[in-house]
């Protein structure tokens, strides 16, 4: 199991530039979640896809034998080498025997099998682009907590922060009566001091971390007062506010926070698409549609690639120089090589973008992106 998003990202980048000794990579992604009854469905899927690929690509006998051997390797992994924590499995085989690379993920993947000149990294790249750590700040007047939710959805760190009146209550020192304790808990000065302590701790957590988004869980008036104490570098990272409910478990609170983070991300991508549209034209920093994005990749211009999750048009690519297009051509317009058909031309854009260290963002249900042709990009330079 990959234990960090950085490790998974580096593995995908390595795969994106890989070359198969026999000229073809087999990529298989599978859901291994109990919800999908994978022990029965996965072997059926593999056998069905083996028949389809052999027929559609008209594979000669020796290539069919290699493909069959690779499927046997995959079957062995499924039967003997999976843990309960693996919910999605991505396997990449280069035709030389054995598993060239595997990625185990704690969430489901769609069943796919692809045999093409390069590893089909789009499904895993999509999944990783949707993962991000975030912080939930549960704030009250006298007792607050911070939770760091890691890329995989688990709580990696937590910290309980008590107000000064709790630290000096009669239960600990005997210095205050119960009446005086409750009076102190309502004292605005002490409340503000507590908010500032939580804000300072939050700032320390964010310093040097990969966290870009924070969700505040609190009653609205408390959330408003707390946000006024946040340092200027922290305030923009608070992207949502969810109501505090004492009856909710920590997992329920984190689930609600994750929904808010996803909504905030969708708003940001909608805004990004608006900026791309504003930058369209010969002197702008926007590109929309397959051809414009491909041209930007050829020039190394792309800063952020934005793709519609459901846009997977078939196309053609040149194995020699990595040119890709939607329409069939007799020879590559750049190197004169012979293009081969690919099932997902946008997947090739994603692979090339990863090789250029371009940020890949995946969106769904953004009308402006759909109108632009399902793929768009913000450029580093004109």
C-alpha positions, 0 to 999 in steps of 0.5 A: 500500500502506498503510504503517501500521496507524494510517493504515489505521485512519484510512482505515476510520474515514473510510469508516465515516461516508461517504455516497454521492451516489446512496445506495449504496456498492459494496464489493468485497474480493478476494484477489489472492494467487497462491495463489488464481489471482486473475487468473482467479478474480477476473473470474469472481467479479465477473461472477457477483456482478454478476448476483446483485446485479442479480437480488436487488435488482431494480436498474433499468436506470440503476443496472445501468449504474452498477454495470457501470461500477464493475466496469469500474473494478475490472477496470482496477485488477486488470489494470494497477494492482497490485503483488506486495506486494498480497495483498488488495484492498478497493475502495469506489465511491460511484456517481459514477465512479472509485474512491472509496477503495482499501485494499491489504493484504499479506494475503489477503481473502475475495472479497465484493461488497456494494451497500448505503447505507454502505461495508461496512467489516467485512472490513477492520476484522476484518483490521486488528483481528488485526494488531499489532506485537510484540517478540521478545526472544531471550535467552541468557547472553552474546549476546541480540537484540531484534526489533520485528515490525511490524503487517504481519509484517516485522522493522522493527528489531533490536538485538544485545546482547552481554554485557560479557565479549564486549565485552572478550574477547581477540579485541578487546583481548587482555586475557583468555585463552580460558580466562579468557573462558569462565570470565567467561561463566559468572560470575553477576554478569556474566550478571545484568548482561547480563540487566539491560542487555537488560531496560533496552533492551527498556523503552526500546523499549516506552516510547511505542510501540504494542506491547502484547505481548512474547515471550521466546525462551530456555531456560526457566531463562534466561527465568525469570532474565531475567524477574526483571530486568524493570521492573514496567511491562514484566513484564506485557507478556511474554505468552509464552515459546518455546524457543530453538533455535540451528538456527531461522532468525529467520523461524522464531522470529518465526513461533513468536512470532506463534503465541504472541501469537495464543494470548495474544490469544485468552486475553485475549478469553476473559477479556474475554467472562467480564467482559462476562458478569459485567457483564450486567444493568441496573446492569452494564457488559456487553451481550450479543446484537444488541439489547443491543449496538445499544442500547448504540451508540444511547446511545454506551456501548460501550468494546469491541465483541467479535464472532464472526468467523463471525456474519453474520446478515442484517438491516435498517437505516435509511439516515436514522438508522443504526438496525439490527435483525434483524427486518423492520419497516415503518418505522424505530422511531426516525425513521419512515424506510423500512429496507432489507435488508442482508446482514450486520447485525453489519457495521452494528454494526461500522461504527457502533462505528468511528464512535464510536471503539469498540475492535473485537475479532474472536474465533473459537471462544470458546464464551461469545461464541457462547452470547451470540449472537455479539456482545457489548460492554463498556460505558464506563458504566452 
